[in-house]
């Protein structure tokens, strides 16, 4: 992008914003190697937080124009600064998220923050494709969408901001966040913290923005605003539906209900430990966590015993009935009051006292039970006995509800790993490990907080938040 084009973009942005009654200020000067670009700074902004959604969007438009002028090296510096700051502030943000939402565990939220910081891909993900032949060369590069509207969840508030901040800025975008009202303070503080890091690195202000008090009205404006080029919605089914019917290009990460299958060949002590580690993580709020277990009848007793040895708390059928009355509402859905609460809180509600080191409640139910069919987002795992492997897979496919999210299997047979993966058709699949391994926690690969099942992108990276642009040079640059 040459200086004349940059000047024209800035002129258009200024004209549009001044027409709406905004105020204009000079941005901090860009590095000497980059042209200096004026930035629109709407009144009332504070580290990216605005009182009016229009101001937040206009500030984001201006910030993205300035980022485009700074080049790829500046994006690398910004991403590096975000990583350094996010690691330093990880514990504070995790504790704030728990205090703000009343859900989950600070130590596990810190682990999510750290994982998002260290394993979210940056600019290195944007490797262009190139084709050469007798007729020249064509290459495909990754360009920014511009302004992304990101609707964020209450289950993973700070880690989602870190993940999206790194991935979306690496792709050259700015972001206007629509925080979940139940996690507003922790989400806004994460945005403020990262914006300060961006400015210290020499980047423009307001690359990450938000409305101070989100409402249904501001969410609708964000989803339909002509200056927002891409929607990314991470949350429940209603959020996904709203994004997909907004009329905009949308990337939607909806609910999951990940089943775990255990067959008669599995390493049962390891399977027990892995399932507990996954299903108990952050009180089972991540969408990838094991939500229900289907175990072959011949090893069911041993698996349950191994899970007890590993620290799970087994409740009987009478306790299951009592807990169901509390955890499932009249409509048959989870009681939000108990989402993300600890095993101790869940059990105390029915008069039981679990040891302080109990991370997971386990119980036996029928396949039709709501603990199996509903995504509880609570540290309780329903175990269903099935006659054989095929029955386990069929039940798992039914319980997954076609969300195409996550599934897990424990088996010694490679053919069954292959078969289950084909039949369950999920974006994330784990064999013989805890769920987190598929996103780099105890396994290889990158991390993503947005798992786009409904729209098909899967675990999102900077490439997903980019436009693919193809350039042909016929008869040129073919040197062989």
Secondary structure, DSSP 8 states (H G I E B T S, - for coil): --HHHHHHHHHHHHHHHHHTT---B------TTS----B---TT-BTTEESSHHHHHHHHHHHHHHHHHH-HHHHHHHHHHHHHHHHHTHHHHHHHHHHHHS-S-HHHHHHHHHHHHHHS--GGG---EEEEETTEEEEEEEEE-SEEEEE--STTHHHHHHHHHHHHHHTT-EEEEE--GGGHHHHHHHHHHHHHHHHHTT--TTSEEEESS--HHHHHHHHH-TT--EEEEESSHHHHHHHHTSSS-EEEE-----EEEE-TTS-HHHHHHHHHHHHTGGGGTSTTS--EEEEEHHHHHHHHHHHHHTT-EE--HHHHHHHHHHHB-TTSSB-GGGTT--HHHHHHTTT----TT---EEEE--TTSHHHHS---SSEEEEEEESSHHHHHHHHHHHHTT---EEEEE-S-HHHHHHHHHHH--SEEEESS-GGGGGTSSSSS---S-EE-TTS-EE--TTTTEEEEEEEEETSS---
